[in-house]
Amino acid sequence: MNLLMPAFGLLIWTLVAFLVVYFILKKFAWPAIIGGLKKREENIAGSLATAEKVKAEMAQMKSENEALLAKAREERAQMLKEARETKDKIINEAKDQAKLEANKIILDAQAAINTQKMAAITEVKNQIGNLVIEVSEKVLRRELSDKKAQEEHVKSLVNEVKLN
Amino acid sequence: MGAAFSLILLLFFNTSFAGQNEDSIVKKTEKIFDANEVIFGHIYDAHEFHFFSYKTGGKEHPVSVYLPVILYSPQRGLSAFMSSSFEHGEKAVKGYALLTDHNIEKWKLDSKKFRAGQIVAVNESGEPDLNVKIYDFSLTRNVVQMFIALALLVWVMLVIAKKYNKEEGVKTAPKGIQGFMEPIIIFIRDDVAKPNLNHKYEKYLPYIQTVFFFILINSLVGLIPGTANVAGNIAFTMLLALISFVVIIFSSNRHYWKHIFWPPVPHGVKPILIPVELLGIFTKPFALMIRLFANMVAGHIIIICLISLIFIFGALNKIVGYAVSPFSVAFVIFIYFIEILVAFLQAYIFAMLTAVFIGQAFESPHHDEKVHI
Protein backbone atom coordinates (compact mmCIF):
# COMPACT_ATOMS: atom_id res chain seq x y z
CA MET A 1 0.00 0.00 0.00
CA ASN A 2 2.62 2.45 -1.08
CA LEU A 3 -0.12 4.66 -2.43
CA LEU A 4 -1.42 5.30 1.07
CA MET A 5 1.98 5.94 2.61
CA PRO A 6 2.50 9.70 2.80
CA ALA A 7 5.95 10.81 1.74
CA PHE A 8 7.56 12.72 4.55
CA GLY A 9 9.31 15.18 2.25
CA LEU A 10 6.14 16.12 0.42
CA LEU A 11 4.35 16.47 3.74
CA ILE A 12 6.93 18.95 4.99
CA TRP A 13 7.02 20.88 1.73
CA THR A 14 3.23 21.05 1.65
CA LEU A 15 3.24 22.36 5.20
CA VAL A 16 5.80 25.00 4.32
CA ALA A 17 3.92 25.92 1.14
CA PHE A 18 0.58 26.09 2.89
CA LEU A 19 1.86 28.24 5.72
CA VAL A 20 3.69 30.60 3.36
CA VAL A 21 0.67 30.90 1.08
CA TYR A 22 -1.66 31.31 4.04
CA PHE A 23 0.36 34.08 5.63
CA ILE A 24 1.00 35.90 2.36
CA LEU A 25 -2.68 35.78 1.44
CA LYS A 26 -3.79 36.58 4.96
CA LYS A 27 -1.56 39.61 5.09
CA PHE A 28 -1.79 40.97 1.58
CA ALA A 29 -4.76 39.48 -0.23
CA TRP A 30 -7.71 38.52 1.95
CA PRO A 31 -8.10 41.75 3.91
CA ALA A 32 -8.10 43.75 0.68
CA ILE A 33 -10.42 41.36 -1.17
CA ILE A 34 -12.82 40.62 1.65
CA GLY A 35 -12.73 44.22 2.83
CA GLY A 36 -13.23 45.47 -0.71
CA LEU A 37 -16.18 43.18 -1.23
CA LYS A 38 -17.69 44.18 2.07
CA LYS A 39 -17.20 47.84 1.29
CA ARG A 40 -18.83 47.41 -2.08
CA GLU A 41 -21.75 45.54 -0.62
CA GLU A 42 -22.22 48.22 1.97
CA ASN A 43 -21.93 50.76 -0.79
CA ILE A 44 -24.59 49.03 -2.85
CA ALA A 45 -26.82 48.50 0.16
CA GLY A 46 -26.38 52.14 1.10
CA SER A 47 -27.11 53.29 -2.44
CA LEU A 48 -30.20 51.12 -2.59
CA ALA A 49 -31.40 52.42 0.75
CA THR A 50 -30.77 55.99 -0.38
CA ALA A 51 -32.58 55.33 -3.63
CA GLU A 52 -35.48 53.88 -1.72
CA LYS A 53 -35.50 56.85 0.60
CA VAL A 54 -35.33 59.29 -2.27
CA LYS A 55 -38.11 57.40 -3.98
CA ALA A 56 -40.25 57.63 -0.86
CA GLU A 57 -39.40 61.28 -0.54
CA MET A 58 -40.26 61.84 -4.16
CA ALA A 59 -43.55 60.05 -3.70
CA GLN A 60 -44.28 62.14 -0.65
CA MET A 61 -43.31 65.28 -2.48
CA LYS A 62 -45.47 64.29 -5.38
CA SER A 63 -48.45 63.70 -3.16
CA GLU A 64 -47.73 66.96 -1.40
CA ASN A 65 -47.50 68.69 -4.73
CA GLU A 66 -50.74 67.17 -5.81
CA ALA A 67 -52.42 68.23 -2.61
CA LEU A 68 -50.98 71.68 -3.08
CA LEU A 69 -52.15 71.77 -6.66
CA ALA A 70 -55.61 70.63 -5.69
CA LYS A 71 -55.71 73.25 -3.01
CA ALA A 72 -54.52 75.88 -5.44
CA ARG A 73 -57.09 74.81 -7.94
CA GLU A 74 -59.79 75.01 -5.31
CA GLU A 75 -58.55 78.39 -4.25
CA ARG A 76 -58.54 79.59 -7.81
CA ALA A 77 -62.09 78.40 -8.25
CA GLN A 78 -63.02 80.08 -5.01
CA MET A 79 -61.31 83.25 -6.05
CA LEU A 80 -62.96 83.19 -9.44
CA LYS A 81 -66.29 82.68 -7.81
CA GLU A 82 -65.65 85.49 -5.39
CA ALA A 83 -64.48 87.73 -8.19
CA ARG A 84 -67.58 86.98 -10.13
CA GLU A 85 -69.72 87.73 -7.14
CA THR A 86 -67.84 90.93 -6.47
CA LYS A 87 -68.18 91.91 -10.08
CA ASP A 88 -71.88 91.28 -10.02
CA LYS A 89 -72.19 93.12 -6.78
CA ILE A 90 -70.23 96.08 -8.07
CA ILE A 91 -72.22 96.15 -11.25
CA ASN A 92 -75.47 95.96 -9.39
CA GLU A 93 -74.37 98.59 -6.95
CA ALA A 94 -73.24 100.77 -9.82
CA LYS A 95 -76.56 100.22 -11.51
CA ASP A 96 -78.49 101.13 -8.37
CA GLN A 97 -76.29 104.12 -7.79
CA ALA A 98 -76.69 105.17 -11.38
CA LYS A 99 -80.40 104.77 -11.11
CA LEU A 100 -80.50 106.81 -7.95
CA GLU A 101 -78.22 109.39 -9.45
CA ALA A 102 -80.29 109.51 -12.56
CA ASN A 103 -83.48 109.89 -10.57
CA LYS A 104 -81.87 112.59 -8.51
CA ILE A 105 -80.66 114.35 -11.61
CA ILE A 106 -84.10 114.06 -13.12
CA LEU A 107 -85.68 115.39 -9.97
CA ASP A 108 -83.17 118.19 -9.77
CA ALA A 109 -83.69 118.92 -13.37
CA GLN A 110 -87.42 118.99 -12.87
CA ALA A 111 -87.00 121.23 -9.87
CA ALA A 112 -84.68 123.47 -11.81
CA ILE A 113 -87.04 123.47 -14.71
CA ASN A 114 -89.86 124.37 -12.38
CA THR A 115 -87.93 127.16 -10.70
CA GLN A 116 -86.77 128.44 -14.01
CA LYS A 117 -90.24 128.17 -15.34
CA MET A 118 -91.55 130.03 -12.33
CA ALA A 119 -88.75 132.54 -12.70
CA ALA A 120 -89.53 132.85 -16.34
CA ILE A 121 -93.20 133.26 -15.60
CA THR A 122 -92.41 135.87 -12.96
CA GLU A 123 -90.13 137.56 -15.38
CA VAL A 124 -92.75 137.46 -18.03
CA LYS A 125 -95.22 138.79 -15.52
CA ASN A 126 -92.82 141.53 -14.52
CA GLN A 127 -92.13 142.34 -18.06
CA ILE A 128 -95.72 142.30 -18.88
CA GLY A 129 -96.30 144.57 -15.85
CA ASN A 130 -93.55 146.87 -17.06
CA LEU A 131 -94.92 146.72 -20.54
CA VAL A 132 -98.33 147.45 -19.14
CA ILE A 133 -96.91 150.32 -17.14
CA GLU A 134 -95.07 151.63 -20.18
CA VAL A 135 -98.11 151.20 -22.32
CA SER A 136 -100.21 152.68 -19.59
CA GLU A 137 -97.81 155.61 -19.32
CA LYS A 138 -98.03 156.21 -23.03
CA VAL A 139 -101.73 155.83 -22.92
CA LEU A 140 -101.91 157.97 -19.81
CA ARG A 141 -99.78 160.66 -21.35
CA ARG A 142 -102.17 160.70 -24.24
CA GLU A 143 -105.43 160.37 -22.34
CA LEU A 144 -104.67 162.27 -19.12
CA SER A 145 -107.19 164.82 -20.04
CA ASP A 146 -110.04 162.51 -19.48
CA LYS A 147 -109.59 161.45 -15.87
CA LYS A 148 -112.74 159.48 -15.43
CA ALA A 149 -112.29 157.50 -18.51
CA GLN A 150 -108.71 156.94 -17.51
CA GLU A 151 -109.61 155.46 -14.17
CA GLU A 152 -112.16 153.21 -15.75
CA HIS A 153 -109.70 152.10 -18.23
CA VAL A 154 -107.09 151.40 -15.51
CA LYS A 155 -109.67 149.54 -13.57
CA SER A 156 -110.53 147.37 -16.46
CA LEU A 157 -106.90 146.78 -17.25
CA VAL A 158 -106.11 145.79 -13.72
CA ASN A 159 -108.97 143.40 -13.79
CA GLU A 160 -107.78 141.92 -16.96
CA VAL A 161 -104.31 141.45 -15.52
CA LYS A 162 -105.72 139.80 -12.43
CA LEU A 163 -107.66 137.44 -14.55
CA ASN A 164 -104.53 136.37 -16.17
CA MET B 1 -0.75 13.74 -16.99
CA GLY B 2 2.82 12.94 -17.93
CA ALA B 3 1.64 9.48 -18.65
CA ALA B 4 -0.86 10.74 -21.19
CA PHE B 5 1.97 12.25 -23.15
CA SER B 6 4.09 9.16 -23.04
CA LEU B 7 1.10 7.14 -24.17
CA ILE B 8 0.59 9.30 -27.20
CA LEU B 9 4.22 8.76 -28.05
CA LEU B 10 3.80 5.08 -27.47
CA LEU B 11 1.16 5.03 -30.15
CA PHE B 12 3.83 5.90 -32.67
CA PHE B 13 6.18 3.23 -31.42
CA ASN B 14 3.40 0.78 -31.65
CA THR B 15 2.95 1.46 -35.31
CA SER B 16 6.68 1.34 -35.92
CA PHE B 17 6.72 -2.27 -34.81
CA ALA B 18 3.88 -3.14 -37.11
CA GLY B 19 6.14 -4.19 -39.92
CA GLN B 20 7.82 -6.97 -37.96
CA ASN B 21 6.61 -10.53 -37.60
CA GLU B 22 3.49 -11.25 -35.55
CA ASP B 23 5.01 -12.99 -32.52
CA SER B 24 7.58 -10.37 -31.83
CA ILE B 25 4.96 -7.61 -32.10
CA VAL B 26 2.90 -9.13 -29.35
CA LYS B 27 5.93 -9.72 -27.22
CA LYS B 28 7.36 -6.30 -27.73
CA THR B 29 4.08 -4.48 -27.30
CA GLU B 30 3.48 -6.43 -24.13
CA LYS B 31 6.90 -5.52 -23.01
CA ILE B 32 6.69 -1.84 -23.83
CA PHE B 33 3.16 -1.43 -22.59
CA ASP B 34 2.41 -2.12 -18.99
CA ALA B 35 -0.75 -0.29 -17.89
CA ASN B 36 0.05 -0.83 -14.23
CA GLU B 37 3.41 0.82 -14.60
CA VAL B 38 1.96 3.69 -16.62
CA ILE B 39 -0.79 4.34 -14.10
CA PHE B 40 1.34 4.16 -11.00
CA GLY B 41 4.21 5.90 -12.72
CA HIS B 42 1.83 8.83 -12.99
CA ILE B 43 0.11 8.56 -9.63
CA TYR B 44 3.33 8.38 -7.64
CA ASP B 45 5.72 11.17 -7.05
CA ALA B 46 9.01 11.26 -8.95
CA HIS B 47 12.29 13.11 -8.99
CA GLU B 48 11.76 14.32 -12.52
CA PHE B 49 9.02 15.47 -14.87
CA HIS B 50 9.03 12.68 -17.42
CA PHE B 51 7.20 13.73 -20.57
CA PHE B 52 7.99 10.98 -23.06
CA SER B 53 10.76 8.72 -24.26
CA TYR B 54 11.96 7.97 -27.72
CA LYS B 55 14.06 5.12 -28.92
CA THR B 56 17.00 5.27 -31.26
CA GLY B 57 19.23 2.30 -31.93
CA GLY B 58 17.44 0.17 -29.35
CA LYS B 59 18.27 2.63 -26.58
CA GLU B 60 15.61 4.60 -24.75
CA HIS B 61 16.03 8.35 -24.44
CA PRO B 62 13.66 9.87 -21.92
CA VAL B 63 12.72 13.51 -22.30
CA SER B 64 12.46 14.81 -18.77
CA VAL B 65 12.97 17.84 -16.59
CA TYR B 66 15.27 16.78 -13.78
CA LEU B 67 14.70 18.10 -10.30
CA PRO B 68 16.99 18.60 -7.33
CA VAL B 69 17.35 15.82 -4.80
CA ILE B 70 17.77 16.84 -1.18
CA LEU B 71 18.42 14.05 1.27
CA TYR B 72 18.99 14.02 4.96
CA SER B 73 20.26 11.04 6.80
CA PRO B 74 21.14 11.08 10.52
CA GLN B 75 24.24 9.03 9.74
CA ARG B 76 25.40 10.83 6.63
CA GLY B 77 24.05 14.34 7.01
CA LEU B 78 22.63 16.49 4.30
CA SER B 79 23.34 15.97 0.63
CA ALA B 80 21.90 17.62 -2.46
CA PHE B 81 22.38 16.98 -6.16
CA MET B 82 20.39 16.85 -9.37
CA SER B 83 18.31 13.78 -10.10
CA SER B 84 19.84 13.62 -13.59
CA SER B 85 23.08 12.36 -12.05
CA PHE B 86 21.33 9.07 -11.15
CA GLU B 87 21.10 8.36 -14.87
CA HIS B 88 17.78 6.62 -14.25
CA GLY B 89 19.01 4.32 -11.56
CA GLU B 90 22.15 3.23 -13.34
CA LYS B 91 24.53 5.19 -11.16
CA ALA B 92 24.80 5.74 -7.44
CA VAL B 93 25.47 9.30 -6.36
CA LYS B 94 27.10 10.21 -3.04
CA GLY B 95 26.12 6.86 -1.64
CA TYR B 96 22.52 6.99 -2.76
CA ALA B 97 20.82 5.10 -5.55
CA LEU B 98 17.51 5.53 -7.32
CA LEU B 99 15.34 2.44 -7.29
CA THR B 100 14.00 1.14 -10.57
CA ASP B 101 11.94 -1.99 -11.18
CA HIS B 102 15.12 -3.55 -12.44
CA ASN B 103 17.06 -2.57 -9.31
CA ILE B 104 14.37 -3.83 -6.98
CA GLU B 105 14.48 -7.16 -8.72
CA LYS B 106 18.26 -7.26 -8.75
CA TRP B 107 18.67 -6.42 -5.08
CA LYS B 108 15.71 -8.61 -4.07
CA LEU B 109 14.03 -5.80 -2.17
CA ASP B 110 10.57 -6.17 -0.74
CA SER B 111 8.34 -4.84 -3.50
CA LYS B 112 5.66 -4.04 -0.92
CA LYS B 113 7.99 -1.59 0.81
CA PHE B 114 9.98 -0.29 -2.09
CA ARG B 115 8.93 1.00 -5.44
CA ALA B 116 10.63 2.49 -8.46
CA GLY B 117 11.52 6.14 -7.99
CA GLN B 118 12.47 5.86 -4.35
CA ILE B 119 15.96 6.63 -3.16
CA VAL B 120 17.94 4.21 -1.01
CA ALA B 121 21.34 4.46 0.57
CA VAL B 122 23.98 2.16 -0.85
CA ASN B 123 27.29 1.00 0.58
CA GLU B 124 30.70 1.10 -1.13
CA SER B 125 30.04 -2.07 -3.05
CA GLY B 126 26.86 -0.59 -4.51
CA GLU B 127 24.48 -2.78 -2.52
CA PRO B 128 21.54 -1.11 -0.75
CA ASP B 129 22.20 -0.34 2.89
CA LEU B 130 18.82 -0.48 4.62
CA ASN B 131 20.26 0.50 8.00
CA VAL B 132 20.76 4.04 6.82
CA LYS B 133 17.61 6.03 7.46
CA ILE B 134 16.87 8.59 4.80
CA TYR B 135 14.59 11.59 4.89
CA ASP B 136 13.85 12.62 1.34
CA PHE B 137 13.26 16.37 1.19
CA SER B 138 13.75 16.45 -2.56
CA LEU B 139 11.96 18.98 -4.66
CA THR B 140 10.05 16.23 -6.37
CA ARG B 141 7.70 16.92 -9.23
CA ASN B 142 4.76 17.17 -6.84
CA VAL B 143 6.62 19.73 -4.74
CA VAL B 144 7.76 21.75 -7.74
CA GLN B 145 4.34 21.64 -9.34
CA MET B 146 2.72 22.64 -6.09
CA PHE B 147 5.08 25.60 -5.80
CA ILE B 148 4.30 26.67 -9.36
CA ALA B 149 0.56 26.32 -8.81
CA LEU B 150 0.75 28.24 -5.55
CA ALA B 151 2.89 30.96 -7.10
CA LEU B 152 0.13 31.31 -9.68
CA LEU B 153 -2.50 31.44 -6.94
CA VAL B 154 -0.62 34.01 -4.90
CA TRP B 155 0.04 36.11 -7.99
CA VAL B 156 -3.63 36.06 -9.02
CA MET B 157 -4.80 36.89 -5.50
CA LEU B 158 -2.30 39.72 -5.12
CA VAL B 159 -3.34 41.16 -8.48
CA ILE B 160 -6.96 41.08 -7.34
CA ALA B 161 -6.11 42.49 -3.93
CA LYS B 162 -4.24 45.35 -5.58
CA LYS B 163 -7.31 46.13 -7.66
CA TYR B 164 -9.52 46.21 -4.59
CA ASN B 165 -7.00 48.45 -2.88
CA LYS B 166 -7.27 50.82 -5.81
CA GLU B 167 -11.05 50.85 -5.31
CA GLU B 168 -11.52 48.99 -8.59
CA GLY B 169 -14.41 46.66 -8.09
CA VAL B 170 -15.42 48.62 -5.00
CA LYS B 171 -16.85 51.67 -6.70
CA THR B 172 -16.95 50.09 -10.15
CA ALA B 173 -17.88 46.68 -11.52
CA PRO B 174 -15.11 44.05 -11.28
CA LYS B 175 -13.36 43.18 -14.53
CA GLY B 176 -11.27 40.36 -15.94
CA ILE B 177 -9.71 37.89 -13.52
CA GLN B 178 -11.28 39.80 -10.67
CA GLY B 179 -14.71 39.21 -12.12
CA PHE B 180 -13.90 35.52 -12.48
CA MET B 181 -12.59 34.98 -8.96
CA GLU B 182 -15.04 37.19 -7.15
CA PRO B 183 -18.13 34.97 -7.39
CA ILE B 184 -16.07 32.06 -6.07
CA ILE B 185 -14.75 34.09 -3.15
CA ILE B 186 -18.24 35.39 -2.40
CA PHE B 187 -19.65 31.88 -2.66
CA ILE B 188 -17.12 30.56 -0.15
CA ARG B 189 -17.88 33.45 2.15
CA ASP B 190 -21.67 33.34 1.91
CA ASP B 191 -22.36 29.64 1.48
CA VAL B 192 -19.48 28.01 3.29
CA ALA B 193 -18.18 30.32 6.00
CA LYS B 194 -21.24 32.32 7.04
CA PRO B 195 -23.81 29.54 7.57
CA ASN B 196 -21.40 27.30 9.48
CA LEU B 197 -19.29 29.75 11.42
CA ASN B 198 -22.03 32.28 12.16
CA HIS B 199 -20.75 35.30 14.05
CA LYS B 200 -17.13 34.11 14.00
CA TYR B 201 -16.95 33.69 10.25
CA GLU B 202 -14.71 36.69 9.69
CA LYS B 203 -12.03 35.20 11.90
CA TYR B 204 -11.90 31.93 9.96
CA LEU B 205 -12.62 33.28 6.52
CA PRO B 206 -8.97 33.72 5.43
CA TYR B 207 -8.25 30.13 6.42
CA ILE B 208 -11.34 28.69 4.70
CA GLN B 209 -10.65 30.70 1.55
CA THR B 210 -7.00 29.67 1.51
CA VAL B 211 -7.84 25.98 1.97
CA PHE B 212 -10.38 26.13 -0.82
CA PHE B 213 -8.10 27.85 -3.31
CA PHE B 214 -5.10 25.80 -2.22
CA ILE B 215 -6.91 22.59 -3.13
CA LEU B 216 -8.58 24.04 -6.20
CA ILE B 217 -5.44 25.39 -7.82
CA ASN B 218 -3.51 22.19 -7.19
CA SER B 219 -6.33 20.04 -8.53
CA LEU B 220 -6.76 22.18 -11.61
CA VAL B 221 -3.06 22.46 -12.38
CA GLY B 222 -2.84 18.70 -11.89
CA LEU B 223 -5.35 18.27 -14.71
CA ILE B 224 -3.07 19.90 -17.27
CA PRO B 225 -1.55 17.14 -19.39
CA GLY B 226 2.07 16.61 -18.46
CA THR B 227 1.69 17.61 -14.85
CA ALA B 228 1.80 15.52 -11.72
CA ASN B 229 -0.95 14.33 -9.43
CA VAL B 230 -0.52 16.66 -6.45
CA ALA B 231 -4.02 16.87 -5.00
CA GLY B 232 -4.31 13.10 -5.29
CA ASN B 233 -1.25 12.50 -3.17
CA ILE B 234 -1.91 11.24 0.31
CA ALA B 235 0.79 13.44 1.83
CA PHE B 236 -0.83 16.54 0.39
CA THR B 237 -4.32 15.67 1.62
CA MET B 238 -2.96 14.45 4.94
CA LEU B 239 -1.29 17.75 5.64
CA LEU B 240 -4.45 19.70 4.82
CA ALA B 241 -6.43 17.37 7.05
CA LEU B 242 -3.87 17.81 9.84
CA ILE B 243 -4.13 21.57 9.59
CA SER B 244 -7.93 21.29 9.70
CA PHE B 245 -7.58 19.05 12.75
CA VAL B 246 -5.36 21.58 14.50
CA VAL B 247 -7.72 24.43 13.63
CA ILE B 248 -10.73 22.44 14.85
CA ILE B 249 -9.00 21.56 18.13
CA PHE B 250 -7.92 25.15 18.72
CA SER B 251 -11.42 26.43 17.95
CA SER B 252 -13.10 24.08 20.38
CA ASN B 253 -14.78 25.29 23.53
CA ARG B 254 -15.77 23.69 26.79
CA HIS B 255 -19.08 22.59 25.42
CA TYR B 256 -17.45 20.66 22.58
CA TRP B 257 -15.34 18.62 24.99
CA LYS B 258 -18.24 18.16 27.36
CA HIS B 259 -20.26 16.79 24.47
CA ILE B 260 -17.49 14.26 23.81
CA PHE B 261 -16.68 13.17 27.35
CA TRP B 262 -20.16 13.51 28.83
CA PRO B 263 -22.60 13.17 25.93
CA PRO B 264 -26.26 14.05 26.67
CA VAL B 265 -27.46 10.42 26.62
CA PRO B 266 -28.67 7.98 29.31
CA HIS B 267 -25.87 6.88 31.61
CA GLY B 268 -25.92 3.30 30.36
CA VAL B 269 -25.14 4.43 26.80
CA LYS B 270 -22.31 6.70 27.85
CA PRO B 271 -19.58 4.02 27.92
CA ILE B 272 -20.44 3.19 24.32
CA LEU B 273 -20.83 6.71 23.09
CA ILE B 274 -17.76 8.26 24.69
CA PRO B 275 -15.27 6.16 22.70
CA VAL B 276 -17.31 6.80 19.56
CA GLU B 277 -17.26 10.54 20.14
CA LEU B 278 -13.58 10.43 21.00
CA LEU B 279 -12.87 8.57 17.79
CA GLY B 280 -14.97 11.13 15.97
CA ILE B 281 -12.38 13.81 16.71
CA PHE B 282 -9.96 11.91 14.51
CA THR B 283 -12.30 10.40 11.94
CA LYS B 284 -13.47 13.81 10.80
CA PRO B 285 -10.09 15.00 9.49
CA PHE B 286 -9.28 11.45 8.43
CA ALA B 287 -12.38 11.43 6.26
CA LEU B 288 -11.31 14.78 4.80
CA MET B 289 -7.93 13.31 3.91
CA ILE B 290 -9.25 10.11 2.34
CA ARG B 291 -12.10 11.81 0.49
CA LEU B 292 -9.91 14.31 -1.30
CA PHE B 293 -7.19 11.77 -1.99
CA ALA B 294 -9.56 9.11 -3.33
CA ASN B 295 -11.50 11.51 -5.51
CA MET B 296 -8.48 13.05 -7.10
CA VAL B 297 -6.55 9.85 -7.56
CA ALA B 298 -9.58 8.04 -8.94
CA GLY B 299 -10.08 10.65 -11.64
CA HIS B 300 -6.46 10.42 -12.69
CA ILE B 301 -6.57 6.63 -12.74
CA ILE B 302 -9.75 6.57 -14.80
CA ILE B 303 -8.30 8.89 -17.40
CA ILE B 304 -5.08 6.91 -17.71
CA CYS B 305 -7.00 3.64 -17.75
CA LEU B 306 -9.16 4.86 -20.59
CA ILE B 307 -6.12 5.91 -22.56
CA SER B 308 -4.36 2.68 -21.66
CA LEU B 309 -7.30 0.79 -23.12
CA ILE B 310 -6.20 1.92 -26.55
CA PHE B 311 -2.78 0.38 -26.02
CA ILE B 312 -4.05 -2.74 -24.34
CA PHE B 313 -6.30 -3.37 -27.32
CA GLY B 314 -3.55 -2.21 -29.61
CA ALA B 315 -1.26 -4.82 -28.12
CA LEU B 316 -3.79 -7.51 -28.96
CA ASN B 317 -4.44 -6.24 -32.42
CA LYS B 318 -3.37 -3.05 -34.03
CA ILE B 319 -6.71 -2.48 -35.81
CA VAL B 320 -8.71 -3.04 -32.66
CA GLY B 321 -6.46 -0.51 -30.97
CA TYR B 322 -7.27 2.08 -33.61
CA ALA B 323 -10.96 1.21 -33.47
CA VAL B 324 -11.10 1.63 -29.70
CA SER B 325 -9.24 4.93 -29.66
CA PRO B 326 -12.15 7.25 -30.65
CA PHE B 327 -14.37 5.82 -27.91
CA SER B 328 -11.56 5.93 -25.45
CA VAL B 329 -10.73 9.54 -26.27
CA ALA B 330 -14.41 10.50 -26.13
CA PHE B 331 -14.64 8.97 -22.66
CA VAL B 332 -11.45 10.68 -21.59
CA ILE B 333 -12.88 14.04 -22.67
CA PHE B 334 -16.06 13.28 -20.78
CA ILE B 335 -14.12 12.28 -17.65
CA TYR B 336 -11.93 15.36 -18.05
CA PHE B 337 -14.97 17.61 -17.76
CA ILE B 338 -16.13 15.64 -14.76
CA GLU B 339 -12.66 16.03 -13.27
CA ILE B 340 -12.86 19.80 -13.61
CA LEU B 341 -16.18 19.65 -11.81
CA VAL B 342 -14.69 17.32 -9.21
CA ALA B 343 -11.77 19.69 -8.65
CA PHE B 344 -14.20 22.47 -7.73
CA LEU B 345 -16.50 20.11 -5.87
CA GLN B 346 -13.81 18.52 -3.73
CA ALA B 347 -12.24 21.85 -2.89
CA TYR B 348 -15.72 23.05 -1.93
CA ILE B 349 -16.48 19.94 0.12
CA PHE B 350 -13.16 20.12 1.94
CA ALA B 351 -13.67 23.80 2.77
CA MET B 352 -17.33 23.19 3.64
CA LEU B 353 -16.67 20.29 5.99
CA THR B 354 -13.76 22.10 7.61
CA ALA B 355 -16.10 25.01 8.25
CA VAL B 356 -18.79 22.66 9.59
CA PHE B 357 -16.35 20.97 11.96
CA ILE B 358 -14.95 24.27 13.17
CA GLY B 359 -18.49 25.50 13.68
CA GLN B 360 -19.33 22.41 15.70
CA ALA B 361 -16.22 22.88 17.80
CA PHE B 362 -17.23 26.28 19.10
CA GLU B 363 -21.01 26.19 18.90
CA SER B 364 -22.80 27.18 22.06
CA PRO B 365 -25.05 24.73 23.93
CA HIS B 366 -28.28 26.43 22.82
CA HIS B 367 -28.54 25.48 19.16
CA ASP B 368 -27.48 21.95 19.77
CA GLU B 369 -28.55 19.37 17.25
CA LYS B 370 -26.60 20.02 14.09
CA VAL B 371 -25.98 17.57 11.32
CA HIS B 372 -23.07 15.31 12.06
CA ILE B 373 -21.27 14.51 8.87
Contacts between the chains, C-beta under 8 A, distances in Angstrom:
chain1	res1	chain2	res2	distance
A	1	B	112	7.9
A	2	B	44	7.4
A	2	B	112	7.7
A	2	B	113	7.9
A	2	B	115	5.1
A	3	B	40	7.7
A	3	B	43	6.7
A	3	B	44	7.6
A	3	B	234	6.9
A	3	B	297	7.4
A	4	B	234	5.6
A	5	B	234	7.1
A	6	B	233	7.8
A	6	B	234	4.7
A	6	B	235	3.7
A	6	B	238	4.8
A	7	B	45	6.0
A	7	B	136	6.9
A	7	B	140	7.7
A	7	B	233	7.6
A	7	B	235	4.9
A	8	B	135	5.9
A	8	B	136	6.9
A	8	B	235	7.7
A	9	B	70	7.9
A	9	B	135	6.9
A	9	B	136	4.5
A	9	B	137	4.6
A	9	B	138	5.9
A	9	B	140	6.9
A	9	B	143	7.3
A	10	B	45	6.2
A	10	B	140	6.6
A	10	B	142	5.5
A	10	B	143	6.1
A	10	B	233	6.3
A	10	B	235	3.9
A	10	B	236	6.6
A	11	B	235	4.4
A	11	B	238	6.5
A	11	B	239	5.4
A	12	B	137	6.5
A	13	B	137	7.3
A	13	B	139	7.5
A	13	B	143	4.4
A	13	B	146	7.1
A	14	B	143	8.0
A	14	B	146	6.7
A	14	B	235	6.4
A	14	B	236	5.3
A	14	B	239	4.3
A	14	B	240	7.6
A	15	B	239	5.4
A	15	B	243	7.9
A	17	B	143	8.0
A	17	B	146	5.7
A	17	B	147	6.4
A	17	B	150	5.5
A	18	B	210	7.7
A	18	B	214	6.3
A	18	B	239	6.7
A	18	B	240	7.2
A	18	B	243	6.5
A	20	B	150	7.9
A	21	B	150	5.1
A	21	B	153	6.8
A	21	B	154	6.1
A	21	B	210	6.4
A	21	B	214	6.3
A	22	B	206	7.4
A	22	B	207	7.0
A	22	B	210	4.8
A	24	B	154	5.6
A	24	B	158	7.9
A	25	B	154	6.8
A	25	B	157	5.6
A	25	B	206	6.7
A	25	B	209	7.5
A	25	B	210	5.4
A	26	B	206	4.5
A	26	B	210	7.3
A	28	B	157	8.0
A	28	B	158	5.9
A	28	B	161	5.9
A	29	B	154	7.6
A	29	B	157	3.9
A	29	B	158	5.8
A	29	B	160	7.1
A	29	B	161	4.2
A	30	B	161	7.8
A	30	B	205	7.0
A	30	B	206	4.2
A	30	B	209	6.1
A	30	B	210	7.7
A	31	B	161	8.0
A	32	B	160	7.9
A	32	B	161	3.8
A	32	B	162	7.5
A	32	B	164	4.6
A	32	B	165	5.0
A	33	B	157	7.2
A	33	B	160	5.8
A	33	B	161	5.5
A	33	B	164	5.5
A	33	B	185	6.1
A	34	B	185	7.6
A	34	B	189	7.0
A	34	B	202	7.8
A	34	B	205	6.1
A	34	B	206	7.6
A	34	B	209	7.9
A	35	B	164	7.2
A	36	B	161	8.0
A	36	B	164	3.0
A	36	B	165	7.4
A	36	B	167	7.9
A	36	B	169	6.1
A	36	B	170	5.0
A	37	B	164	7.6
A	37	B	182	7.2
A	37	B	185	7.0
A	37	B	186	6.4
A	37	B	189	7.5
A	39	B	170	5.2
A	40	B	169	6.7
A	40	B	170	4.8
A	40	B	171	7.7
A	43	B	170	6.9
A	43	B	171	7.1
